[in-house]
């Protein structure tokens, strides 16, 4: 099947404002791209791009005073299969982990493991290691955190989510990532598009989604504590230690986001 993905963002800036955008489809989906999600701006602005330390494609621009519209539309092939489930995936001993995944065992800005270690071991020490332990973490987060856009906060850490019991999808992911790391399971935060395919209506307003990947059995697997079920039509944009590494935009000056729209929908392959 094919998915149309894209976004339309409008910023109001009182002065020239440099920005770093992390909005392009991840390179791991490059062979699936039918129509590239090229960024356009109104007014037209010079753009430059680079790969960050996690391999994410980032775009630089300087928004002028006034309103700047940033948009992209792309088409991606997808298998139409739900997220993979592998109940037999094993948990590695820390000493056996490859060096490149060790950074995802450490605490980070939003995944403050030092404040959650005791709670994690109290809650999950008796769960079977491996896939079952990660799923137990997802089950706990899904059942104990209340979702609501009114609970969004750019500064909320995993331990605050644990205490408050409220949050948005990134908060669910942050808490699960922190718990995994506390239990010596490498986990990394993911951001991207997530379709409503296979989900009964009514549908909410489309948004970028946050989930995570855990390193088990020698590879990374997708987990989604917000939805806590395998989903269809997940298109990765970026990975990192937490949401601070994959923010859709980093702005270096005063600004207001005055419009925000996201698309992710199945389309006919004849289009």
C-alpha angles and dihedrals in degrees: 000000000000130000127204109215132178149117144223118211127177122194128190112209127181092203139014104299125192114219138189113206125198099189108117124109110265118262091242087072094046094111089053096055113112097170115020117238094235115182118240128186135200111236094035110251136183111261131196129183141202141169116252126218091278095050096257118146110240129188127208127206141149114233114215124226111288128027125343122188117206118190145159138177125192141165122227132187114231132185092230088228121130123245112295118261118204111173092178095057107127132224115239126225109248091242090057097051119110114251094243093065097047093088087065091062092062131088117258140185097288099019100066099181093174089069095045106039097096092047092047094053092045091052103037110021092101096048117103110264119249128029093353091056094050090047090050088054091050091048091052094048093045092050099041103041121073115217121224135140088223087067094061116125128169092214102044114124129204092257090052090050088051091052097041097041091213137096152109129274094283090054092052089051094046093053093047091047091050092048091049092051091048087055091050095255114132110236132177131194119242133196129190149103122318122188127213092232111142093013119114118237150284094083125200126225109293115253139163110277134224124212136142144234126224124204109235132151094005098307144063122267129193121244127177115191093178093062097017095201136086109275134200124228104030113163116187121222103170146351131205147134091288141329091296089071095049105037110155087231138009110198125195103204141024115310144149125220100221100173132027126175130163131189131198116156141141116256135187113271089225091069 
